[in-house]
């Protein structure tokens, strides 16, 4: 009825105008003394030089809109140093911790009630483990705070500040140690007291360290980017007690698994030496090193051939290790092997077709779905069901800003100021929340609440039962 009424008003309003226009056109042509009178040409609108339509443009979903339970202001992560992105807020045990006015603040995740504040002029980096929050002061001295009371447990007297352009910085707690990564330097602190145990730098990396650190059986593993005739990743092993370098291997990536005293790692250097364009043979080589000595104990070679004729496609696809399995992209398919039982020359346990049109990297396995990050469609996530190999995707209705997954819930923050909650099992959107932001950081979750990190604020939303 409303649409019909609106159309009727539009027609009535424009009928007189149409008649006047016709009369004007009729009167505009007349003959004077056998010649035409001159009249100004009609003005016309400018035309675009190029105008195209995006046939992949998004259509808006009709889903219930959830109202936030609470919203609090925090220090905008968009104004922070890139080294601390992803570290400025955590949600654990029914609480949310973030920085406001350069202070560490705790809120109740269900109500948004402020519980306590700590410090001043703090570096916006925080990590939680076993009831303790670890962070850095303004001069980069680590501290530990009780997550329930906000009382300081210890403040280290050692600064981890380094005058370097390297952006990688992270806090990594383990059972009895707090590691602080700063570029190619690693600091080891006693977790109970904050006392520095050791500090070590990989000089060949010249500050270019990754965020990877893994501790196992008295050995600390880290990776770095080392430049030489060819640039590649390098795997280092350090003694946990002293920081002494035990061994290093140029061209080796982070550990896929550590089992029976062996570190399994992909060789990324050897493929750089191969002539890919004229030779169809491809190989992913996984080397096994003694955990403590670095002695090479064997290699697993996963081989295949590229189809067609030369020149062949260069490079290799993604490699992902998960729960004792390894997944390797091989000429448009993904092959699955068991790392524990594989022998060179064995066929894959099973293979899957890559989702159509996807070019990107394997991210992980969630809810028995192999997840791809698609570089063609601006980091959209697509997947493969391991049970039957069928493709699956989780569409939004605006370009993606950030995606987080917890269990069967996918939380898609979008660049139109909204967040969609999607059921991963059905691929259907369940709810929408207005965030009012273009950019978003990682969506957090604790209990039955998600906490959306928008620009300069945290938004607490109670999850519907279907996604808890």
C-alpha positions, 0 to 999 in steps of 0.5 A: 500500500505504501509503495502504491501511494508513493507511486501515485503521488509521483505520477500526479506531481509530474503530469503537469511538468510533462505537459509543459515540456511537450509544449515547450518543445513544440514552441521551440521550433518556428520559421521566421522569414523562411529560416529557423530561429536560433535557440540555445542547445539543451544542457546535458549531464556529464557522462562518466568516461568509464562506468562498470558494475561489480557483479560480485557486489554484496546483497544485504542479509535480513537477520536479527539485529542484537543490541550491545549489552555495553560499550566502553571507550578504550585507546584507539588501536589504530593510533598504536605502533604496529608492533602491538596490534593484536595485543592491546586487549584480552578476554578471559574468565569472564573479564575483559582487559584493555588500555584506556588513557594508557592505563590497564583496565579490567571490566566485567564481560557480562555487564561492562562494569569497571573492576579496576585500573593499573599503572600509567603510560603503559605500553599497549601490550598485554597477555593473560595466563593462569590468572596473571596478566603480563605487560610492559611499562612505558620504558618496556620493563615487563610487569605481572598483575593479578587479573582478579584484584589488579594488584601488581605481582612484580615489576621487572628492573630490566628493560626490553627496549631496543633501538631497532626498526623491527616491528615484531614484539610479543610476550609469551608466557610458559609454565615458569618463564615469560619470554619477550620477543623484540625483533631478533632478540629473545629475553627470558624472565623468571615468571614468578619474580620477573628476574631476567635469566638471559638475553640473546640475539641472532646477529645474522637476522639483523633484527628480522625475527618472527613472532614464533617461539616454542618451548619443549623439553628444555629447548626454545625454538625461534625463527628469523629471516636471514639475508644472504645470496638468497633470503630465507627463514632460519630455525634456531634452538636455545638452551632454556636455562642459559640461552646458549644457542644449541643449533641453527638451520638456514632455510628451515621453518617453524616446527610442524611437530616435535615427537620422540626427540625430533623436530620436524620442519619444512625445508624452504631453501632447497626449492629456491635453487630449483628450475621450476619452469622447465621441470614438472617435478615438485617436492616438499621436504620435511627434515627431522632434527635431533631436538637438542643437537640439531643432527639431521636424522632423516627427511620425508619427501612428499612429491608430485608432478605438475600437469601440462607442458612447460613453462610450468607454474613456479613455486609451491603451495601452502603446507599445514600441520594439524594433529599429526597430519600434514596437508600440502597443496599439490597442483590444485589439490590438497593432499593429506598425509600422516606424519607419524606413519609416512614413508617416502613414496607413499601415496596420500591418505586422501586428497581434496579439490581446492575450492574453485578460484581460491588462491591463498594459504591454508590457515587451519582446521576448525569444525572438521573444515580445512580453512583457506584465506583467499588472497583473490577476494580480499582475505575471505575465508573458504573451506573444505569439509574433511568428511566429504571434500565438498567446498564451503564458504561463509558469505557476508554482505559487505567487504570484510575487515576482520574475521574471528572463529570460536567453535562453530561461531564465525564473527565477521566484522565488516567495513560497513560498520556491522558485524555478522555472527555466522554459524560455521556448520550451516554457513548461515548468518545468525545475527548482526551488530552495528559497530559504527566502525570501518576497521576492527581488531580481533573479536574476543570471546569469554563465556557467553559473550563476544567483545568486538574491538571497534575503533576506540571502543569495546562492544560487549554482545551476549551470544544467542544460544545457537552459537554458545 
